[in-house]
Amino acid sequence: MEEESLKDRLIAWEAQMPLRIWRKEHDLSLRRAAAVLGVNIYTLQSWEQGGAFPDLPNQARLVRDTGDADLITRWRAWANATPKP
């Protein structure tokens, strides 16, 4: 059995991003989700790709706007599970 490539593991990892899952469950485009959450589309994209983590005020806003009290906890666990080469 062939080992999964790093690229495939990264794609699978990104798909498990808690904020991305919330966005998909609510059928929101990246642009619409950014508007709902009150952030720039590029900020949301960076968060979803694991390139940045929101500061405390944005964390509070995300919990409030998504209605998900455990979002940040799951996000941290997701970020710590980044696939390694």
N, C-alpha and C positions, 0 to 999 in steps of 0.2 A: 504494500500500500504506500502510495506516494505521500510524503509529508507536505502539509499545507504550506504554501509560500508565505513569506512575511507580508506581502501585499494582500493576500487573501485574508490573513489573520487581522490585518489593520482594517480592512473593509468590514469584516464581521464585528470587530471591536467597536468601530464607529457606529454601526447599526444599533448597538446596545446602549448608546448614550442616552441617559434618562431624559434630558430635555428634548432630544430628537424624537424619542418615543412619544413623549407628551404631544409634540407638534404633529406627528403622524396620526396619533389617536384622535386628534381634533381636526384632522384634514386641513392643516394650515400650511400654506407655502412658507418658505423662509421669510419672504417679504411681509406677509400677513402676520406671522408669529412675532417678528421683530416689532411691528406696529402695536400688536396687542400687549407685548411686554415692555414697550416704551424704550427700546434700544435700537441702535443702528444695525442694519442688516449685516454689516461686516463684523460687528461685535458678536452677534448671534452665531454667525458662521464660524468665527474663531472659537467660540465656546463649544459648539457642536463637534469641531474637529480636534478638540483637546489642546488647542494652541494657547488658550487663556482661561482663567478662572475668574468669576465675578467677585468684585469687592463686597464688603458686608452690606452696604445699602442695596446693591443689586441682588444679592442673595435674598435679602428680605423681600424685595419686590418680586422676585421669581417665585418664592414660596407663596406670597399673597396672590399673585396673578394666576398661578397654575393651580392653586388650591391643594398643593401637594407638600405637606409638612416634612416629608422624608426625602424630598428631591435632592437637597444638598448632600445629605448622607450617602445616598446612592451614587451621586455624581462623584464624590470623593473616592468611593470604592471603585467606580468605573475608571477614574483617572489613574488609580494605583494599579490597575490591571493592564496597563498598556503593554501590548505585545513586544517582546524583545527579539532581536535577531538571533 
